[in-house]
Amino acid sequence: MSFSGLPFDDVRSLLSQLNAPDEGAAAAMSKAFARAGYTGKELGRLHEIGVWLARTRGAVPPLIGKSGVALYAATHGFSDTGLSEQRARVDAVAAGAAAVSHLCVANDLSLNVFDLALDLPSNDMRNDASLDERACAATIAFGMEATAEGGDLLCVGALGEQASVAARAILLTLLNGELAQLSQSDGDVISEAFSHHAEHLTDPLEVLRRLGGRDISALTGAILASRAQNIPVILDGLPALAAAAVLHKLAPHAISHCALANCHDPFEAWVAEELALQPVLELQFTGEAGCAGAVAAGLVKSAAALAGGVAEVAKRLH
């Protein structure tokens, strides 16, 4: 991604070039299900996911081969704790010792964790923009590299609670939420940030650079690049939802390729409803990032295999 006059102009340009979701492929997949004898709710969400995959991939059947999980780790200036914990999380994932590592093996998923300069926190959003525009745009561009090796399915998330606090700030701003939806500790931090940036929170990319950090910016890039390449994305956790919300506010169809892995609390459920995302799972994951996404990916891959079989049966019956 090369920079033009203003860094964010490149992001807006790419968004303007996105093709609409392939409704023709979705209709063809629905027709294939019906022709194979599945006209009702016999297959539950698998039917719906199969059609969504066809719409996203622009193909019938929507085959899913190489799949992976991308996790991003950063630190934020509003907290002076957590560096050692973040480092331990990154090291555990990199060493294959984390829960998500085992789940990726079980579901035949590659796993990449990206250390986004852990030793260099973004600015404190309570009294400064987390990132300047060029740094934010550069991190979005870095996130886009998540699709550089190709693939048919990508799960994305961020490590650490700091990313979730920043995500709550972004989501409250973009979705017109209330501070009362948060815990007091999060609410105090975010209230200070809102007071400082009050006059600059109308543009979604400004919201991202002022309240988000490197992790949410990189997630924005990964989701955008996947949309441009017709790669389905599974969103895992609030930071991924915040990145999706930024893109949704810029162009609603920019997240038509996204599914939500799981909801585990009322705030996340509220965000999912606002973005019209129905969770693939309801397993009450509340811990390590990536776990819900890895399990959801297994279900999505099953839906893809089912769609492929159905399409073959329908073809024979034609």
Sine and cosine of phi, psi and omega as CSV:
sin_phi,cos_phi,sin_psi,cos_psi,sin_omega,cos_omega
0.00,0.00,0.91,-0.41,0.01,-1.00
-1.00,-0.05,0.46,-0.89,-0.04,-1.00
-1.00,-0.02,0.66,-0.75,0.12,-0.99
-0.98,-0.21,-0.49,-0.87,-0.08,-1.00
-0.82,0.57,-0.80,0.60,0.04,-1.00
-0.87,-0.49,0.73,-0.69,-0.09,-1.00
-0.80,0.60,-0.68,0.73,-0.04,-1.00
-0.93,0.37,-0.31,0.95,0.03,-1.00
-0.87,0.50,-0.55,0.84,-0.01,-1.00
-0.92,0.39,-0.62,0.78,0.03,-1.00
-0.91,0.41,-0.72,0.69,-0.01,-1.00
-0.90,0.44,-0.60,0.80,0.02,-1.00
-0.89,0.45,-0.70,0.72,0.01,-1.00
-0.90,0.44,-0.65,0.76,0.05,-1.00
-0.87,0.49,-0.62,0.78,-0.03,-1.00
-0.93,0.35,-0.31,0.95,-0.05,-1.00
-0.99,-0.11,-0.03,1.00,-0.04,-1.00
-0.92,0.40,0.69,-0.72,0.11,-0.99
-0.96,0.27,0.45,-0.89,0.07,-1.00
-0.93,0.37,0.45,-0.89,0.10,-0.99
-0.82,0.58,0.54,-0.84,-0.11,-0.99
-0.99,0.10,1.00,0.02,-0.01,-1.00
-0.93,0.36,-0.44,0.90,0.06,-1.00
-0.90,0.44,-0.69,0.72,0.04,-1.00
-0.91,0.41,-0.61,0.79,0.03,-1.00
-0.89,0.45,-0.69,0.73,0.02,-1.00
-0.90,0.43,-0.63,0.77,0.01,-1.00
-0.91,0.41,-0.61,0.79,0.03,-1.00
-0.93,0.37,-0.67,0.75,0.05,-1.00
-0.87,0.49,-0.66,0.75,0.01,-1.00
-0.91,0.42,-0.61,0.79,0.03,-1.00
-0.91,0.42,-0.67,0.74,0.06,-1.00
-0.86,0.51,-0.72,0.70,-0.02,-1.00
-0.90,0.44,-0.67,0.74,-0.02,-1.00
-0.91,0.42,-0.50,0.86,0.01,-1.00
-1.00,0.09,0.02,1.00,0.09,-1.00
0.98,-0.20,0.14,0.99,-0.02,-1.00
-0.95,-0.32,1.00,0.04,-0.10,-1.00
-0.96,-0.28,-0.21,0.98,-0.05,-1.00
-0.88,-0.48,-0.74,-0.67,-0.07,-1.00
-0.96,-0.27,0.37,0.93,-0.07,-1.00
-0.84,0.55,-0.58,0.81,-0.08,-1.00
-0.97,-0.24,0.06,1.00,0.06,-1.00
0.83,0.56,-0.70,-0.71,-0.04,-1.00
-0.92,0.40,-0.38,0.93,-0.01,-1.00
-0.87,0.48,-0.60,0.80,0.07,-1.00
-0.88,0.48,-0.76,0.65,-0.02,-1.00
-0.88,0.47,-0.69,0.73,-0.01,-1.00
-0.92,0.40,-0.63,0.78,0.04,-1.00
-0.87,0.50,-0.68,0.74,0.04,-1.00
-0.92,0.38,-0.66,0.75,0.05,-1.00
-0.87,0.50,-0.67,0.75,0.03,-1.00
-0.89,0.45,-0.67,0.74,0.03,-1.00
-0.89,0.46,-0.66,0.75,0.01,-1.00
-0.89,0.45,-0.65,0.76,-0.04,-1.00
-0.96,0.27,-0.72,0.69,-0.06,-1.00
-0.98,0.22,-0.39,0.92,-0.04,-1.00
0.94,0.33,0.56,0.83,-0.06,-1.00
-0.47,-0.88,0.52,-0.86,0.10,-1.00
-0.76,-0.65,0.89,-0.45,-0.01,1.00
-0.98,0.20,0.40,-0.92,-0.02,-1.00
-1.00,0.06,0.99,0.17,-0.11,-0.99
-0.92,0.40,0.64,-0.76,0.05,-1.00
-0.87,-0.50,0.91,-0.42,0.04,-1.00
-0.94,-0.35,-0.98,-0.21,-0.04,-1.00
-0.89,0.46,0.81,-0.58,-0.05,-1.00
-0.68,-0.73,0.45,-0.90,-0.03,-1.00
-0.38,-0.92,0.18,-0.98,0.06,-1.00
-0.89,-0.46,0.75,-0.67,0.07,-1.00
-0.86,-0.51,0.86,-0.52,0.00,-1.00
-0.89,-0.46,0.65,-0.76,-0.05,-1.00
-0.88,-0.47,0.64,-0.77,-0.03,-1.00
-0.77,-0.64,0.78,-0.62,0.03,-1.00
-0.56,-0.83,0.10,-0.99,0.12,-0.99
-0.83,-0.56,0.44,-0.90,-0.12,-0.99
-0.85,-0.53,0.61,-0.79,-0.11,-0.99
-0.93,0.36,-0.25,0.97,-0.01,-1.00
-0.97,0.22,-0.11,0.99,0.02,-1.00
-0.76,-0.65,0.74,-0.67,0.03,-1.00
-0.98,-0.19,0.24,0.97,0.06,-1.00
-0.84,-0.55,0.29,-0.96,0.14,-0.99
0.95,-0.30,-0.16,0.99,-0.03,-1.00
-0.89,0.45,-0.73,0.69,-0.02,-1.00
-0.90,0.43,-0.62,0.79,0.03,-1.00
-0.91,0.40,-0.66,0.75,0.04,-1.00
-0.89,0.46,-0.71,0.71,0.02,-1.00
-0.87,0.50,-0.65,0.76,0.01,-1.00
-0.91,0.42,-0.62,0.78,0.03,-1.00
-0.89,0.45,-0.73,0.68,0.00,-1.00
-0.87,0.48,-0.71,0.71,-0.02,-1.00
-0.89,0.45,-0.63,0.77,-0.01,-1.00
-0.91,0.42,-0.68,0.73,0.02,-1.00
-0.91,0.41,-0.70,0.71,-0.02,-1.00
-0.89,0.45,-0.53,0.85,-0.02,-1.00
-1.00,0.08,-0.06,1.00,-0.01,-1.00
0.97,0.23,0.34,0.94,-0.07,-1.00
-0.98,-0.21,-0.10,1.00,-0.04,-1.00
-1.00,0.09,0.33,-0.94,0.01,-1.00
-0.84,0.54,-0.67,0.74,-0.01,-1.00
-0.89,0.46,-0.51,0.86,0.02,-1.00
-0.88,0.47,-0.70,0.72,-0.02,-1.00
-0.93,0.37,-0.62,0.79,0.00,-1.00
-0.93,0.36,-0.55,0.83,0.06,-1.00
-0.92,0.40,-0.63,0.78,0.07,-1.00
-0.89,0.46,-0.69,0.72,-0.03,-1.00
-0.89,0.45,-0.52,0.86,-0.07,-1.00
-0.95,-0.30,0.27,0.96,0.05,-1.00
0.81,0.59,0.80,0.60,0.00,-1.00
-0.88,-0.47,0.67,-0.74,0.18,-0.98
-0.95,0.30,0.37,-0.93,-0.02,-1.00
-0.66,-0.75,0.83,-0.55,0.05,-1.00
-0.80,-0.59,0.74,-0.67,0.10,-0.99
-0.89,-0.46,0.76,-0.66,-0.09,-1.00
-0.94,-0.35,0.89,-0.45,0.07,-1.00
-0.99,0.12,0.95,-0.31,-0.06,-1.00
-0.99,-0.12,0.90,0.43,0.04,-1.00
0.84,0.54,0.88,0.48,-0.04,-1.00
-0.83,0.56,-0.56,0.83,-0.05,-1.00
-0.98,0.21,-0.05,1.00,-0.02,-1.00
-0.82,-0.57,1.00,0.07,-0.01,-1.00
-0.87,0.49,0.50,-0.87,0.17,-0.98
-0.92,0.39,0.24,-0.97,-0.02,-1.00
-0.89,0.45,0.36,-0.93,0.01,-1.00
-0.96,0.29,0.92,-0.39,-0.08,-1.00
-0.91,0.41,-0.22,0.97,0.01,-1.00
-0.95,0.31,-0.38,0.92,-0.02,-1.00
-0.63,-0.78,0.19,0.98,0.01,-1.00
-0.31,-0.95,0.29,-0.96,0.13,-0.99
-0.94,0.34,0.70,-0.72,-0.01,-1.00
-0.82,0.57,-0.67,0.74,-0.01,-1.00
-0.65,-0.76,0.50,-0.87,0.18,-0.98
-0.98,0.19,0.17,-0.99,-0.14,-0.99
-0.88,0.48,-0.67,0.74,-0.04,-1.00
-0.92,0.39,-0.65,0.76,0.02,-1.00
-0.92,0.40,-0.64,0.77,0.03,-1.00
-0.90,0.43,-0.73,0.68,0.00,-1.00
-0.90,0.45,-0.63,0.78,0.01,-1.00
-0.91,0.42,-0.59,0.81,0.01,-1.00
-0.96,0.29,-0.58,0.82,0.13,-0.99
-0.86,0.51,-0.70,0.71,0.01,-1.00
-0.88,0.47,-0.64,0.77,0.05,-1.00
-0.89,0.46,-0.67,0.74,0.02,-1.00
-0.88,0.48,-0.51,0.86,0.01,-1.00
-0.91,0.42,-0.33,0.94,0.02,-1.00
-0.93,0.36,-0.16,0.99,0.02,-1.00
-0.86,0.50,-0.40,0.91,-0.01,-1.00
-0.98,-0.20,0.12,0.99,-0.12,-0.99
-0.88,0.47,-0.52,0.85,-0.03,-1.00
-1.00,-0.03,0.16,0.99,-0.01,-1.00
0.98,0.22,-0.15,-0.99,-0.03,-1.00
0.69,-0.72,0.26,-0.97,-0.06,-1.00
-0.90,-0.43,-0.14,0.99,-0.02,-1.00
-0.34,-0.94,0.71,-0.70,-0.01,-1.00
-0.73,-0.69,0.76,-0.65,0.13,-0.99
-0.96,-0.28,0.70,-0.72,-0.06,-1.00
-0.75,-0.66,0.56,-0.83,0.03,-1.00
-0.25,-0.97,0.00,-1.00,0.00,-1.00
-0.73,-0.68,0.51,-0.86,0.00,-1.00
-1.00,-0.05,0.63,-0.77,0.16,-0.99
0.99,-0.11,0.48,-0.88,-0.04,-1.00
-0.96,0.28,-0.46,0.89,0.02,-1.00
-0.85,0.53,-0.65,0.76,0.02,-1.00
-0.89,0.46,-0.59,0.81,0.00,-1.00
-0.94,0.35,-0.58,0.81,0.06,-1.00
-0.90,0.44,-0.74,0.67,0.04,-1.00
-0.87,0.49,-0.62,0.78,0.01,-1.00
-0.90,0.44,-0.65,0.76,0.03,-1.00
-0.88,0.47,-0.63,0.78,0.03,-1.00
-0.88,0.47,-0.72,0.69,0.00,-1.00
-0.89,0.45,-0.71,0.70,-0.08,-1.00
-0.93,0.37,-0.65,0.76,0.06,-1.00
-0.87,0.49,-0.64,0.76,-0.02,-1.00
-0.92,0.39,-0.78,0.63,-0.11,-0.99
-0.95,0.30,-0.51,0.86,-0.10,-1.00
-0.96,-0.29,0.19,0.98,0.07,-1.00
0.85,0.53,0.73,0.69,0.05,-1.00
-1.00,0.09,-0.06,-1.00,-0.04,-1.00
-0.85,-0.53,0.57,-0.82,0.03,-1.00
-0.87,0.49,-0.42,0.91,0.01,-1.00
-0.90,0.45,-0.27,0.96,0.03,-1.00
-0.97,0.24,-0.15,0.99,-0.11,-0.99
-0.95,-0.32,0.26,-0.97,0.16,-0.99
-0.93,0.36,0.31,-0.95,-0.05,-1.00
-0.90,0.43,-0.64,0.77,-0.05,-1.00
-0.90,0.44,-0.72,0.69,0.05,-1.00
-0.92,0.40,-0.67,0.75,-0.03,-1.00
-0.88,0.48,-0.61,0.80,0.00,-1.00
-0.91,0.42,-0.71,0.70,0.01,-1.00
-0.89,0.45,-0.73,0.68,-0.08,-1.00
-0.94,0.33,-0.56,0.83,0.05,-1.00
-0.88,0.48,-0.67,0.74,0.06,-1.00
-0.88,0.48,-0.68,0.73,0.01,-1.00
-0.90,0.44,-0.68,0.73,0.01,-1.00
-0.87,0.49,-0.65,0.76,-0.01,-1.00
-0.89,0.45,-0.65,0.76,-0.04,-1.00
-0.95,0.32,-0.59,0.80,-0.13,-0.99
-0.96,-0.26,0.22,0.98,-0.19,-0.98
-0.77,0.64,-0.58,0.82,-0.09,-1.00
-1.00,-0.01,0.11,0.99,-0.12,-0.99
-0.76,-0.65,0.44,0.90,-0.13,-0.99
-0.90,-0.44,0.55,0.84,0.03,-1.00
-0.99,-0.10,-0.51,0.86,0.00,-1.00
-1.00,-0.04,0.78,-0.62,-0.05,-1.00
-0.85,0.53,-0.60,0.80,0.00,-1.00
-0.95,0.30,-0.53,0.85,0.12,-0.99
-0.92,0.40,-0.65,0.76,0.06,-1.00
-0.86,0.51,-0.69,0.73,-0.01,-1.00
-0.87,0.49,-0.77,0.64,-0.10,-1.00
-0.96,0.29,-0.48,0.88,-0.03,-1.00
-0.99,0.15,-0.62,0.79,-0.11,-0.99
-0.95,-0.32,-0.41,0.91,0.00,-1.00
-1.00,0.03,-0.09,-1.00,0.07,-1.00
-0.72,-0.70,-0.35,-0.94,-0.03,-1.00
-0.92,0.40,-0.57,0.82,-0.05,-1.00
-0.90,0.43,-0.76,0.65,-0.03,-1.00
-0.95,0.33,-0.54,0.84,0.07,-1.00
-0.91,0.42,-0.69,0.72,0.02,-1.00
-0.91,0.42,-0.63,0.78,0.06,-1.00
-0.88,0.48,-0.64,0.77,0.05,-1.00
-0.85,0.52,-0.69,0.72,0.03,-1.00
-0.91,0.43,-0.67,0.75,0.00,-1.00
-0.89,0.45,-0.67,0.75,0.00,-1.00
-0.93,0.38,-0.66,0.75,-0.01,-1.00
-0.91,0.41,-0.71,0.70,0.01,-1.00
-0.89,0.46,-0.62,0.79,0.03,-1.00
-0.90,0.44,-0.65,0.76,0.02,-1.00
-0.89,0.45,-0.65,0.76,-0.01,-1.00
-0.91,0.41,-0.43,0.90,-0.06,-1.00
-0.95,-0.31,0.23,0.97,0.05,-1.00
0.86,0.52,0.62,0.78,0.04,-1.00
-0.98,-0.21,0.86,-0.51,0.06,-1.00
-0.89,0.46,0.58,-0.81,-0.03,-1.00
-0.81,-0.58,0.69,-0.72,0.14,-0.99
-0.96,-0.28,0.85,-0.52,-0.02,-1.00
-1.00,0.03,0.79,-0.61,-0.01,-1.00
-0.87,-0.50,0.97,-0.24,0.11,-0.99
1.00,-0.09,0.17,-0.99,-0.08,-1.00
-0.89,0.45,-0.64,0.77,0.02,-1.00
-0.87,0.50,-0.64,0.77,0.04,-1.00
-0.92,0.40,-0.62,0.79,0.05,-1.00
-0.90,0.43,-0.61,0.79,0.03,-1.00
-0.90,0.44,-0.68,0.73,0.04,-1.00
-0.88,0.47,-0.67,0.74,0.03,-1.00
-0.90,0.44,-0.61,0.79,0.00,-1.00
-0.91,0.42,-0.61,0.79,0.06,-1.00
-0.85,0.52,-0.75,0.66,-0.01,-1.00
-0.92,0.39,-0.63,0.78,-0.01,-1.00
-0.88,0.47,-0.63,0.78,0.01,-1.00
-0.94,0.33,-0.46,0.89,0.04,-1.00
-0.99,0.17,-0.60,0.80,-0.01,-1.00
-0.32,-0.95,0.97,-0.25,-0.11,-0.99
-0.78,0.62,-0.60,0.80,-0.04,-1.00
-0.97,0.22,-0.04,1.00,-0.01,-1.00
-0.93,0.36,-0.25,0.97,0.05,-1.00
-0.89,-0.46,0.39,0.92,0.03,-1.00
-0.91,0.42,-0.29,0.96,-0.01,-1.00
-1.00,-0.03,0.08,1.00,-0.11,-0.99
-0.98,-0.19,0.61,-0.79,0.17,-0.98
-0.81,-0.59,0.47,-0.88,0.01,-1.00
-0.99,-0.14,0.76,-0.65,-0.06,-1.00
-0.92,0.40,-0.73,0.68,-0.25,-0.97
-0.23,-0.97,0.49,-0.87,0.16,-0.99
-0.88,-0.48,0.71,-0.70,-0.01,-1.00
-0.81,-0.59,-0.03,1.00,0.06,-1.00
-0.45,-0.89,0.22,-0.98,-0.06,-1.00
-0.87,0.50,-0.57,0.82,0.00,-1.00
-0.91,0.43,-0.72,0.69,0.00,-1.00
-0.90,0.43,-0.60,0.80,0.03,-1.00
-0.91,0.42,-0.61,0.79,0.04,-1.00
-0.89,0.45,-0.71,0.70,0.02,-1.00
-0.88,0.48,-0.70,0.71,0.00,-1.00
-0.85,0.52,-0.66,0.75,0.02,-1.00
-0.92,0.40,-0.66,0.75,0.00,-1.00
-0.90,0.44,-0.56,0.83,-0.02,-1.00
-0.99,-0.12,0.08,1.00,0.02,-1.00
0.84,0.55,0.71,0.71,0.04,-1.00
-0.92,-0.40,0.85,-0.52,0.03,-1.00
-0.99,-0.12,0.79,-0.61,-0.02,-1.00
-0.87,0.50,0.64,-0.77,0.10,-0.99
-0.95,0.33,-0.59,0.81,-0.07,-1.00
-0.85,-0.53,0.33,-0.94,0.20,-0.98
-0.68,-0.73,0.93,0.37,-0.08,-1.00
-0.95,-0.30,0.09,1.00,0.08,-1.00
0.85,0.52,0.63,0.78,0.15,-0.99
-0.91,0.41,0.78,-0.63,0.05,-1.00
-0.78,-0.63,0.01,1.00,-0.12,-0.99
-0.96,-0.29,-0.87,-0.49,-0.21,-0.98
-0.88,0.47,0.72,-0.70,0.04,-1.00
-0.88,0.47,0.61,-0.80,0.06,-1.00
0.99,-0.12,-0.39,0.92,-0.07,-1.00
-0.89,0.45,-0.78,0.63,0.00,-1.00
-0.89,0.46,-0.64,0.77,0.00,-1.00
-0.89,0.45,-0.65,0.76,-0.01,-1.00
-0.91,0.42,-0.67,0.74,0.03,-1.00
-0.94,0.35,-0.67,0.74,0.03,-1.00
-0.88,0.47,-0.59,0.81,0.02,-1.00
-0.88,0.48,-0.62,0.79,0.06,-1.00
-0.88,0.48,-0.64,0.77,0.03,-1.00
-0.93,0.37,-0.67,0.74,0.01,-1.00
-0.89,0.45,-0.65,0.76,0.04,-1.00
-0.90,0.44,-0.59,0.81,0.08,-1.00
-0.90,0.44,-0.66,0.75,0.03,-1.00
-0.89,0.45,-0.61,0.79,0.03,-1.00
-0.91,0.41,-0.67,0.74,0.03,-1.00
-0.90,0.44,-0.64,0.77,0.04,-1.00
-0.89,0.45,-0.71,0.70,0.01,-1.00
-0.87,0.50,-0.62,0.78,0.04,-1.00
-0.90,0.44,-0.68,0.73,0.03,-1.00
-0.91,0.42,-0.67,0.75,0.02,-1.00
-0.89,0.46,-0.69,0.72,0.00,-1.00
-0.88,0.47,-0.61,0.79,0.02,-1.00
-0.93,0.37,-0.67,0.75,0.05,-1.00
-0.89,0.46,-0.72,0.70,0.01,-1.00
-0.88,0.48,-0.62,0.79,0.02,-1.00
-0.89,0.45,-0.65,0.76,-0.01,-1.00
-0.94,0.35,-0.50,0.87,-0.03,-1.00
-0.99,0.10,-0.19,0.98,-0.07,-1.00
-0.92,0.40,0.00,0.00,0.00,0.00
